[in-house]
Amino acid sequence: MSTLVGPTLGSFLNICRAASVLPVCQAFILRGDKTCTLMGVSIATTKITDILDVALCILCALAMIYVAYRTHSKYAAVGRSEMGILNLLYFCMLVVQIPSVGGWMTSQPELTNAFFLWSSIIHTALIATTGWVLLLNGFVGFQLVTDGTPASVYSIAVTAFLVFTGTGYVAADTVYGWTTVFAPGTNLVSLPLFALEFLVPVVAVLVYMLCQVLLVYTQLSVRKPLRMFLSSPPFLLLLY
């Protein structure tokens, strides 16, 4: 019986043993690293690793379509375009999460292994990117740059692209071993991936919530939005 090793900063070994459904853990599993995996549900020749996650992703994706429609229809809303980028990223993340975490292994896994591996890599990149865009959206309401202008929208879009490509490369290099720079080793230690997948989203959520609380108290005369903000963090766990 395997035992847990002592905690090491940036190590995914114990994390993936306890929560193997994380996208980066799925990438390590497909790469061949031995971790605890879900048995899944078999339907005919197809095996779905996490059927509940697949169902939640579909429901959340449908909800995001409605949210995006409502956001786009509010022409006078502050940060409408910037929030549209966030909605799009979160929708894409939910779609990619279906094969990344849900699985869908067929009777010929050698034909789909690369697809699922890249799905997990892209999913990891989308988590960091969505967190980054959420962080930037937290400052939009302060009008440091006028919302909806090219300077505001393009700055978010361009930096989001850079974060996505950078995180995607780090994840791909870690998994495929193109170089030895991001090699995870036997304990699956990857400080860059640990920071991008865990620290960036957590910091983004905290900063975003703080910015919204400050905006409500300094700019609005009602407190209803504050209750909505404070009740939303549990739903952000769906990032994982």
Phi, psi and chi 1 to 4 in degrees:
 res  aa     phi    psi   chi1   chi2   chi3   chi4
   1 MET       -  131.6 -178.3  174.3   62.7      -
   2 SER   -74.0  150.0   61.2      -      -      -
   3 THR  -120.5  154.2   58.3      -      -      -
   4 LEU   -78.0  136.9  -64.0  178.8      -      -
   5 VAL   -86.8  166.2  -60.9      -      -      -
   6 GLY   -62.5  151.8      -      -      -      -
   7 PRO   -64.6  136.5   23.9  -32.9      -      -
   8 THR  -129.8  131.5  -58.2      -      -      -
   9 LEU   -59.3  125.7 -178.5   62.3      -      -
  10 GLY    86.0    1.8      -      -      -      -
  11 SER   -85.7  134.6  174.1      -      -      -
  12 PHE  -100.5    1.2  -76.0   91.9      -      -
  13 LEU   -61.1  -56.4 -174.0   60.9      -      -
  14 ASN   -70.2  -34.8  -69.3  -18.9      -      -
  15 ILE   -61.2  -45.0  -65.9  174.2      -      -
  16 CYS   -74.2  -23.7  -68.9      -      -      -
  17 ARG   -72.6  -33.6  -77.2  174.4  173.6  172.7
  18 ALA   -88.9  -30.3      -      -      -      -
  19 ALA  -141.5   72.7      -      -      -      -
  20 SER   -71.2   -7.5   61.2      -      -      -
  21 VAL   -82.0   -7.3  -65.3      -      -      -
  22 LEU   -60.2  142.3  -68.6  174.5      -      -
  23 PRO   -57.5  -41.0   18.1  -31.4      -      -
  24 VAL   -66.5  -32.3   66.8      -      -      -
  25 CYS   -69.0  -38.9  -65.6      -      -      -
  26 GLN   -60.9  -37.1  -70.5  -65.9  -54.1      -
  27 ALA   -65.2  -42.4      -      -      -      -
  28 PHE   -64.6  -39.6  -75.5  137.8      -      -
  29 ILE   -63.0  -46.5  -69.3  169.3      -      -
  30 LEU   -66.6  -27.0  -69.9  168.8      -      -
  31 ARG   -71.4  -23.5 -165.6 -175.5   69.9  154.7
  32 GLY   120.6   -0.8      -      -      -      -
  33 ASP   -71.5  139.3  -63.0  -73.6      -      -
  34 LYS   -85.3  111.5  -65.6 -178.6  179.1  179.7
  35 THR  -138.7  168.9   55.8      -      -      -
  36 CYS   -71.5  127.5  -64.4      -      -      -
  37 THR  -120.9  155.9   60.3      -      -      -
  38 LEU   -73.9  143.0  -68.3  176.8      -      -
  39 MET   -74.1  -32.9  -64.1  -58.3  -64.4      -
  40 GLY    80.2 -175.1      -      -      -      -
  41 VAL  -122.8  130.8  176.3      -      -      -
  42 SER   -98.9  128.0  -63.6      -      -      -
  43 ILE  -125.6  107.4  -58.2  175.9      -      -
  44 ALA    58.4 -121.0      -      -      -      -
  45 THR   -96.4    8.0   59.1      -      -      -
  46 THR  -112.5  135.7  -59.5      -      -      -
  47 LYS  -114.1  122.8  174.1 -175.5  174.6 -177.2
  48 ILE  -100.7  117.2  -55.6  176.0      -      -
  49 THR   -64.5  -45.7  -54.1      -      -      -
  50 ASP  -137.4   88.1 -168.6  -16.5      -      -
  51 ILE   -67.2  -31.8 -167.6  168.8      -      -
  52 LEU   -66.4  -41.1  179.1   59.7      -      -
  53 ASP   -64.0  -39.1 -170.2   87.8      -      -
  54 VAL   -61.5  -44.7  170.9      -      -      -
  55 ALA   -63.7  -43.1      -      -      -      -
  56 LEU   -64.5  -39.2  -74.1  174.8      -      -
  57 CYS   -62.6  -41.8  -75.7      -      -      -
  58 ILE   -64.2  -45.1  -66.8  173.6      -      -
  59 LEU   -63.2  -43.9  -69.5  175.5      -      -
  60 CYS   -67.2  -36.0  -70.6      -      -      -
  61 ALA   -65.0  -41.1      -      -      -      -
  62 LEU   -64.9  -39.4  -66.5  174.7      -      -
  63 ALA   -64.7  -36.6      -      -      -      -
  64 MET   -66.9  -33.0  -79.4  -53.4  -55.8      -
  65 ILE   -61.8  -42.2  -65.8  175.1      -      -
  66 TYR   -66.0  -44.0  173.3   74.4      -      -
  67 VAL   -62.0  -42.5  170.2      -      -      -
  68 ALA   -62.8  -40.0      -      -      -      -
  69 TYR   -63.3  -45.1  167.8   76.0      -      -
  70 ARG   -65.2  -39.0  -69.7  -63.5  -56.5  -87.5
  71 THR   -64.2  -44.7  -58.6      -      -      -
  72 HIS   -68.3  -28.7 -173.9   71.8      -      -
  73 SER   -79.2  -13.9   63.6      -      -      -
  74 LYS   -90.7   86.2  -65.0 -177.8  180.0  -65.7
  75 TYR   -65.8  -28.1  -63.6  102.4      -      -
  76 ALA   -94.9    2.8      -      -      -      -
  77 ALA   -70.6  141.4      -      -      -      -
  78 VAL   -72.7  130.8  174.7      -      -      -
  79 GLY    74.1   25.4      -      -      -      -
  80 ARG   -61.3  -46.4 -178.1  172.0   65.7   98.7
  81 SER   -68.1  -41.7  -61.1      -      -      -
  82 GLU   -64.9  -40.4  -68.0   81.4   -3.1      -
  83 MET   -68.1  -28.3 -171.5   58.3   68.0      -
  84 GLY   -63.0  -36.3      -      -      -      -
  85 ILE   -64.3  -42.9  -62.0  175.6      -      -
  86 LEU   -62.8  -44.2  178.3   63.9      -      -
  87 ASN   -59.9  -42.7  -68.4  -22.3      -      -
  88 LEU   -63.7  -44.0  176.9   61.7      -      -
  89 LEU   -63.7  -43.5  -77.9  171.4      -      -
  90 TYR   -65.9  -38.1 -169.1   65.6      -      -
  91 PHE   -61.9  -47.1  176.9   81.2      -      -
  92 CYS   -60.9  -38.3  -68.3      -      -      -
  93 MET   -64.2  -39.8 -172.2  176.1   64.1      -
  94 LEU   -65.3  -40.8  -70.6  169.3      -      -
  95 VAL   -64.6  -44.4  172.0      -      -      -
  96 VAL   -69.4  -29.2  173.2      -      -      -
  97 GLN   -65.6  -25.2 -174.6  167.9  -34.2      -
  98 ILE   -60.7  -51.6  -67.4  175.1      -      -
  99 PRO   -79.6  -29.2   27.6  -35.0      -      -
 100 SER   -66.7  -50.7  169.2      -      -      -
 101 VAL  -100.6  -36.6  175.0      -      -      -
 102 GLY   -66.2  -34.2      -      -      -      -
 103 GLY   103.1  -97.4      -      -      -      -
 104 TRP    70.1   47.3  -57.5   87.2      -      -
 105 MET   -72.4  135.6  -62.3  -62.9 -176.1      -
 106 THR  -102.1 -179.8   65.5      -      -      -
 107 SER   -70.7   -8.8   57.9      -      -      -
 108 GLN  -124.0   73.5  -64.2  178.2  -60.7      -
 109 PRO   -62.2  -24.9   23.7  -34.9      -      -
 110 GLU   -64.3  -22.3   66.9  -81.6   -0.3      -
 111 LEU   -83.7  -21.3  -59.5  178.7      -      -
 112 THR  -114.9   -5.7   56.1      -      -      -
 113 ASN   -58.7  -45.8 -171.8   74.3      -      -
 114 ALA   -64.9  -37.6      -      -      -      -
 115 PHE   -62.3  -46.8  169.1   74.3      -      -
 116 PHE   -68.0  -34.5  -69.5  120.4      -      -
 117 LEU   -63.6  -46.0 -169.2   55.2      -      -
 118 TRP   -70.0  -30.3  -83.8  103.9      -      -
 119 SER   -62.0  -41.6  -64.5      -      -      -
 120 SER   -67.2  -37.4  -62.3      -      -      -
 121 ILE   -65.8  -47.0  -68.5  170.9      -      -
 122 ILE   -64.4  -38.7  -66.1  171.7      -      -
 123 HIS   -61.0  -43.7 -171.9 -173.2      -      -
 124 THR   -60.3  -43.3  -59.0      -      -      -
 125 ALA   -64.7  -38.2      -      -      -      -
 126 LEU   -68.9  -32.4  -76.9  171.7      -      -
 127 ILE   -62.7  -48.8  -72.1  176.3      -      -
 128 ALA   -64.7  -40.9      -      -      -      -
 129 THR   -67.1  -42.5  -52.2      -      -      -
 130 THR   -62.8  -40.7  -55.8      -      -      -
 131 GLY   -61.8  -41.8      -      -      -      -
 132 TRP   -63.4  -44.7  172.4 -106.5      -      -
 133 VAL   -68.2  -35.7  172.5      -      -      -
 134 LEU   -61.2  -42.1  177.3   67.3      -      -
 135 LEU   -59.5  -46.4  176.1   65.6      -      -
 136 LEU   -66.8  -35.9  -64.1 -176.6      -      -
 137 ASN   -63.9  -24.6  -93.9  -88.9      -      -
 138 GLY   -63.7  -26.3      -      -      -      -
 139 PHE   -95.9   -8.3  -62.7  102.3      -      -
 140 VAL   -61.4  -41.1  171.0      -      -      -
 141 GLY   -63.9  -20.6      -      -      -      -
 142 PHE   -79.6   -7.5  -67.6  100.2      -      -
 143 GLN    57.5   36.5  -64.3  -67.0  -64.0      -
 144 LEU   -60.9  -36.1  -59.0  174.9      -      -
 145 VAL  -128.4  132.3  178.1      -      -      -
 146 THR   -54.8  125.2  -55.3      -      -      -
 147 ASP   -66.3  148.0   69.7  -70.7      -      -
 148 GLY    83.9  -10.1      -      -      -      -
 149 THR   -81.3  159.8   61.3      -      -      -
 150 PRO   -56.0  -36.6  -28.2   36.3      -      -
 151 ALA   -61.8  -39.6      -      -      -      -
 152 SER   -74.9  -49.4  177.3      -      -      -
 153 VAL   -68.4  -46.0  175.6      -      -      -
 154 TYR   -69.7  -32.9  -69.6  155.9      -      -
 155 SER   -64.0  -38.3   62.2      -      -      -
 156 ILE   -70.9  -44.5  -68.0  179.0      -      -
 157 ALA   -64.8  -44.1      -      -      -      -
 158 VAL   -68.2  -46.1  170.7      -      -      -
 159 THR   -66.4  -33.4   56.1      -      -      -
 160 ALA   -63.3  -41.1      -      -      -      -
 161 PHE   -62.3  -41.3  175.2   77.0      -      -
 162 LEU   -65.9  -41.8  -66.1  175.8      -      -
 163 VAL   -64.9  -41.3  171.6      -      -      -
 164 PHE   -63.1  -49.3  177.3   80.8      -      -
 165 THR   -67.8  -38.8   53.2      -      -      -
 166 GLY   -65.3  -47.2      -      -      -      -
 167 THR   -65.9  -40.1  -55.6      -      -      -
 168 GLY   -60.9  -40.8      -      -      -      -
 169 TYR   -66.8  -43.8  174.2   78.6      -      -
 170 VAL   -59.7  -45.4  170.9      -      -      -
 171 ALA   -64.1  -44.4      -      -      -      -
 172 ALA   -65.9  -42.9      -      -      -      -
 173 ASP   -65.5  -37.2 -165.1   -4.1      -      -
 174 THR   -64.0  -41.6  -59.6      -      -      -
 175 VAL   -78.4  -46.8  172.0      -      -      -
 176 TYR   -87.7  -17.5  -78.2  105.6      -      -
 177 GLY    67.7   41.2      -      -      -      -
 178 TRP   -61.2  -37.4  -66.5  -27.1      -      -
 179 THR  -130.4  176.7   68.1      -      -      -
 180 THR   -96.5    2.1   58.6      -      -      -
 181 VAL   -64.1  -43.2  176.7      -      -      -
 182 PHE  -109.2   20.2  -58.0  107.7      -      -
 183 ALA   -60.4  125.3      -      -      -      -
 184 PRO   -77.8  -19.0   29.3  -34.7      -      -
 185 GLY    74.2 -173.3      -      -      -      -
 186 THR   -71.0  -28.3   55.7      -      -      -
 187 ASN   -93.7   11.6  -72.7  -26.5      -      -
 188 LEU    53.1   47.6  -57.3 -177.1      -      -
 189 VAL   -88.4  122.6  176.8      -      -      -
 190 SER  -147.3   93.2  177.8      -      -      -
 191 LEU   -60.8  -42.7  -74.5  173.2      -      -
 192 PRO   -59.6  -46.9  -24.8   35.5      -      -
 193 LEU   -66.3  -37.9  -86.9 -174.4      -      -
 194 PHE   -60.8  -43.8 -172.4   86.0      -      -
 195 ALA   -67.9  -42.1      -      -      -      -
 196 LEU   -72.4  -36.2  -69.5  166.3      -      -
 197 GLU   -88.2  -27.4  179.8  154.8    5.2      -
 198 PHE  -112.1  -52.1  -66.9  107.9      -      -
 199 LEU   -70.1  -44.9  -62.8 -175.3      -      -
 200 VAL   -59.7  -50.5  170.1      -      -      -
 201 PRO   -62.3  -39.9  -24.0   35.4      -      -
 202 VAL   -65.2  -47.1  169.2      -      -      -
 203 VAL   -62.3  -40.2  170.9      -      -      -
 204 ALA   -61.5  -45.4      -      -      -      -
 205 VAL   -63.1  -45.1  169.5      -      -      -
 206 LEU   -63.7  -45.2  -67.0  176.6      -      -
 207 VAL   -67.1  -41.5  172.8      -      -      -
 208 TYR   -61.2  -45.8 -180.0   81.7      -      -
 209 MET   -62.5  -42.0  -64.3  -61.9  -64.5      -
 210 LEU   -62.8  -43.3  177.5   60.2      -      -
 211 CYS   -62.7  -41.5  -71.9      -      -      -
 212 GLN   -69.2  -36.9  -58.3  -45.2  -58.4      -
 213 VAL   -63.5  -42.9  169.9      -      -      -
 214 LEU   -63.2  -40.0  -70.3  174.8      -      -
 215 LEU   -65.0  -42.3  -79.0  172.6      -      -
 216 VAL   -63.1  -43.8  169.6      -      -      -
 217 TYR   -75.3  -27.3  -87.4  103.4      -      -
 218 THR  -100.8  -22.8   59.4      -      -      -
 219 GLN  -116.2  -24.2  -56.3  -65.0  -31.4      -
 220 LEU  -110.7  152.4  -59.1 -180.0      -      -
 221 SER   -97.6   -4.5   58.6      -      -      -
 222 VAL  -114.7  158.3  -65.9      -      -      -
 223 ARG  -114.0    2.9  -61.1  -68.5 -179.7 -101.9
 224 LYS   -59.0  -43.3 -178.3  179.2  177.8 -179.3
 225 PRO   -58.4  -28.8  -24.9   35.2      -      -
 226 LEU   -64.6  -39.5 -171.4   59.2      -      -
 227 ARG   -64.5  -36.5  -65.6 -163.0  -61.1  -90.3
 228 MET   -67.9  -41.5  -61.1  175.5   64.0      -
 229 PHE   -63.3  -44.7  -70.4  135.8      -      -
 230 LEU   -71.3  -19.8  -65.0  179.3      -      -
 231 SER   -93.5   -4.6   63.8      -      -      -
 232 SER   -87.2  -26.3   61.1      -      -      -
 233 PRO   -51.9  -40.6  -30.0   36.9      -      -
 234 PRO   -57.0  -32.6  -26.5   36.8      -      -
 235 PHE   -71.6  -22.4  -64.5   97.7      -      -
 236 LEU   -71.7  -12.0  -69.9  171.8      -      -
 237 LEU   -62.9  -18.7  -68.0  175.8      -      -
 238 LEU   -66.8  -10.8  -71.8  174.7      -      -
 239 LEU   -56.7  -28.6  -79.9  168.8      -      -
 240 TYR  -107.5      -  -60.9  105.7      -      -
